[in-house]
Amino acid sequence: MTGDTVDLRQVARALGVIELPQSPAVAAATILLHDKRSVELLHLMTGSPKHVTEIAERVFPELAAEERVSALSRLVALLMSVSNEQSGAPLLSARYHLFLRSLEGAFVSYLPQKKVYLDRILGEHGACAFEVALCRECGQHYFVGSRNTEGGKLGQACRDPGDDSFGARFYRPLEDGESEQDDEADPALAPRRAKLCLECGSISDADPMCGHKHSIPVSVEPPSDDDERADETRRCSACGYSASGRDPIREVIYGSDGPHAVIATVLYQRLPQPRRKVLAFADGRQEAAFFAWYLEESYRDVLSRNLINKVVREWAPRTSSGLSLAELAPRLCEAMGAAGVFPEATGELERLQQAWRALYREFLTDEVRISLEGVGLVRWEVQWPSWVTLPSELKAPPWSLTAGEAWDVLGVLLDSMRAQKAIEVHSSGVAIGWRDLGLQKQNTVRMKGPVSQGRYLSWDGQRGRRASFLVKLLTSRNPGISAETAEHDAVELLRAVWEHLRRCDDNAPRAIDSILLRVGDGYRLNPDWWRVRAADVGCYYICDVCGRPHHASVGVCPRHGCPGRLREVAGSQQQRTPGATRSIMGVPPAPQLEEFEDNHYRQLYRQQLPGMLRVEEHTAQLEKELAREYQRDFRVGKIHLLSCSTTFELGVDLGDLDVIFLRNVPPEAFNYAQRVGRAGRRSGYPGFAVTYCRQNPHDLYHFAAPERMLAGNAQPPVLGLGNEKIISRHIAAVALSAFFQAYPARFESVAAFFRDLRDPSGVADLSRFLAEEHTRLEATLRAIVPADMARQVGLHDGTWVNRVVGQAGGATEDSVLAKAELELKSDYRAVIQLEERAREARDYEKARWAQRRAKTIAEEDTVSFLGRKAVIPKYGFPVDVVELDTQRVRQGKEEMDVSLERDLRTAISEYAPTSRVIANKREWQSYALKRIPEREWPVSYYARCTRHGRFERSQSQEDLRQCCDRMVRGKYIDPIFGFIVGQEGPREPKRRPSKVFSTRPCFAGFKEREGEEITLPGLTLSAASPGYLVVICEGRRGRGFYICKSCGAGFRTIVREHQNPYGERCRGTLVPTALGHEFLTDVLRVHFSQPSEQGVDPVWFGYSLAYALVEGAAAVLEVPSTDLSATVQGDEHSSMPAIILYDDVPGGAGLVARLEEKSTMLACLVSARDRVAGRCGCSPDTSCYGCLRSYRNQFAHEHLQRGPVVRYLDAVLSLWG
């Protein structure tokens, strides 16, 4: 008898269990079923979900509060590891659920006293509350305002790329005596000075005209010169940080990328080796695709820093001066290889090159705050050559520095050149250039460098970072010195130091050994003289303002723009006599560094990380074979995190998966149950679901009460069987199935089905077959198609055949197959002609590409082609699917691995020319609308009025009525043939693609007639009827696109010359136009009888009310708010526009029709009122993502107000009694 069995019997006797089964596992289960804690836990787990602390308190009341949760965790694990003797099932199946939420932002009000808010509200007594943004590097705060200060006031920034006022401006509050100028900056980046009223937000170059007495000086930062990033600024004027052009100053909003990467990294790190897998869900395929690239890249940087830190701590102590870059690189290469950073096929030289790249990226990092040096783990310092001596001016008055302090100052001055990227790149054994590093541009420094030339930085600029540091140092030692004198002495010292270093370098054995290397008329640092060592060796200092660590000190913080003083960290004096302390310029040593030790990145760099993290995407953008490969690799643990969209909700067993990461709250409870249900399917391990709640009404609603999502209560789905698009697609599938059964050889490939691709006959052959088999197939279809839809789809008169193949074999609007055949013929002919022209021009490389492209087109399997062209049912229907053609060739793996298709309503913005899309860690840019020689794009003219909320569209411009001077006229192309990329191919992403274009829906009228009126208290409904919605993309700031009539190439501005998508010169004419798409869906029109409030714009109030109703209806109908949408419809004679609610699904899903019931509409009004009641925390005269805002209504953000909606709905509800 084993000791374990003896112990079990002792426990059993204590619990009154007389007989135990022979199996220890079954015996343990028997004992646990007699344990009162286990019984209590099992009882609690049979009901609704409960908070962990609540259960722990009930099960372990005798334990201290801090011990209960740990005890509960152990008990849960025990119950899950043993099975019931009769059923064989674990005694307990459990999942933990954790909900996190993001911030809406930060806002500061100065009156009556400075106060920070985390919600968008007014300050006390009606004072302005300014939105705050922070420099990602130095933490300098800025106010965020609109690009145009209309009315002389700081307005809310417009985030809608389609609006003419799109953009933001950043305003840096200036301290007394602080200048906004910076000698190191390009004049184009120079900010201007203005005055901002703290009471009302008025702003002007002089004192504001508002008459208020409280104003401060601000630096108005220049906007980005990239039109896509008009809501960003180029650099921080306080520290010069530019983030390599990647949004250096950000609002205090936790977006998705950074927090998600932190969460995923922690999960990966904490999971045990055999079960190190995380399934991450996002509702959007672009969200999932970008995260796969972003997480892997950000983790690679973390792992590189972790390995550099380990190598430095292992090898630096073996040298007296620290490690040089050349000593560190090969050792880092070995560490990276051991950590699995390199794929197995990577050669030795390529590995060494990657190690050098990682080393230089850390040495010259753009992310100083989270670098190894920035978190106090390593320090970079100059190893002074023997021929360099101290300049005598440093020891002389007014500086009077000791020798140690003088060397420290000299080191700070040279280190400022490293921060400016004024340094050469040397690498032994491999070639590596500046462009390989992916950093800000490389600079060159010279004395009195003319900044206007943009080629050199000035060493001795009066307001540069070096002069500012010396001024701080001098004034700290001589408090009575004037600012002018300090600036003069600082510049003179800089010039003396520069000349001294130049003279010292004249004594170097070779020019290449100099500490300053000559480049043109300027100089750069020589990286060979830099050394790295662990930062905790020797003295260690922390700034009392910015908190940055430093390894040398003369009292003042050397960081540009920081007024702080340095404090010595207790415990850092490892090379000093124990107990000895030193006061730095009158500032006592810091007692400890607890807050610094808690730094998330510092901990990551010191911990034992589990090696390289492999992340892949799994969305509908991947070809099925690649998606299957990724799924298989994830199941066996070769992929650690799979970033997926909704593709993994159903029917997928991923084996021993424990953790689900939901990057947003799913649309419905059953979505949540399906996603979370992927984890915890094996006994012995509880599932763990982490849900990150974003700033939108849906997510915040469930964060406030997660039990509603966890309970899994949901109404059965309501399906409309009369959706014509679904039925038509299934009719085509039945017809094609019969055809392929009769002619199986035609099923093998596109070429087999369509025959001669120059003049395909697939549609004609199918047409003849259907004519012969018409009677038999029609009988089959009548058994499938709902009886009330038979006439609508043409089963009563045989016209269903035309829907499949078109009239007389030609293309019609209803024949998707005929349109697909035309596209196929156009594509094939185009590449064949391209091959012929290329051979004539002896461009054999292009000719070979065209040949491979033609072969790829011909060899595509038939089912993939028909599904891709939306001829037969496919995942994601019913939608009007178009493709972003990547010009695939068999030898081009990147092109063959992805299949980019979108509903046209989404595609007109996401695939619009110049837009970028990420798929499988590559970025594709749309170049053109696809052209079909035999067909023209549908073109319509439209007019919309922002004053009255009117919209009209017509085939003739003359038919459009002008209601007022706010009426905007234009035309749009419906790109029904899809889009195509250019020939440059995909590239590696650098950042999240900008949401370049937005769309807005417009109601174009009912299909036949408006439904009958239904009168309810305070409003009238027009019964739900099919209606037309038009979605229009008007390009950046509403300026539209310039589309070539010949080749379809698209641009945001007129270009003199352009190429077609195949890289050939095109002489076609560019025409200005918008992009649009019309679709049919169920529409419910709501007329409210009461007028809007006085002083409130009725149209924008209508939008506010409409979006409140959308959220209210979604909650009542228990559907995601994305399944519903709204717009307004008014005219010049109505003071209150009508609200147009519609199913945001082509063909309609019968959702808005359910609102016709009086009780349902009442519930909708109550829910809408509750949505805008103020629980979100924003001010009544604005809105936020917690009440009315969403990504879909960006165009209206600055006009949406929840307060008037609350009051209006209160008045309407009062009429209901």
Protein Blocks (a to p, Z undefined) as FASTA:
>chain_A
ZZklmmmmmmmmmnopabdcfblklmmmmmmmmpmklmmmmmmmmmccddfklmmmmmmm
mbcfklmmmmmmmmmmmmmmpccfklopafbdcdddddddddfbdcddfbfbdcddfbdc
ddehhiacddddddfklopacddddfblghhiacdddfbfkbmkgccdddddddehiafb
dfkbcfklpccdddddfklopacfbdcfklpabdcddddddddfbfklmmbcfbdfknop
aolopapbccddddfklmmmmmmmmmmmmpcfklgccddddfbfklmmmmmmmmmmmmmm
mmmmmmmmmmmmmmmmmpmnbpafklmmmmmmmmmmmnomacfklcfklmmmmmmmmmmm
mmmocblmlmmklnopaccdddddfklccdfklmpcfklpafklmmmmmmmmmmmmmmno
pacdddehiacdfklnopacdddddehiafknomaccfklfkbmklmmmmmmmmmmmmmb
cfklmmmmmmmmmmmmmmmmmmmmmmpfbfklpmbdcehjbccddfklpccddfkgcjdd
ddfklopacfbdehiacbghiabdcdddehilmmbcehiacdeehiacdfblklmmmpmk
lmmmmmccebjaddddddfkbcfklmmmmmmmmmnopambdcddfklmgopaehjafbdc
dfbdcfblklmmmmmmmgokaghiacdddddddddfklmmmmmmmmlmmnopacdddddf
kbfklmmmmmmmmmmmmmmmmmmmlmmpmklmnopaklccklmmmmmmmmmmmmmmmmmm
mmmmcfklmmmnopmnopmmmmmnogehiacfklmklmmmmmmmmmmmmmmmmmmmmmmn
opaklmmmmmmmmmmmmmpcfklmmmmnomagcehiacddddddehiafklmklmmpccd
ddfklmmmmmgghiacdeehiacddfbdcddfkbccddddddddfklopacddfbfklpc
cfbfkbccddddddfnopaddfkopaddfbdcddfbacddddebjfkbccdddddehiac
ddddddddddddebjhhlapaddfknopacfbdcfbdcdfkopacfbdcddddddddddd
dddddddfbdcdehiafklmmmmmmmmmmmmmmmmnopafklpccdddddfkbcbdcddd
ddfbehijolmmmmmpmklmmmmmmmmmmmmnopnopafkbccfklmgcfklmmmmmmpc
fklmmmmmmmmmmmnZZ
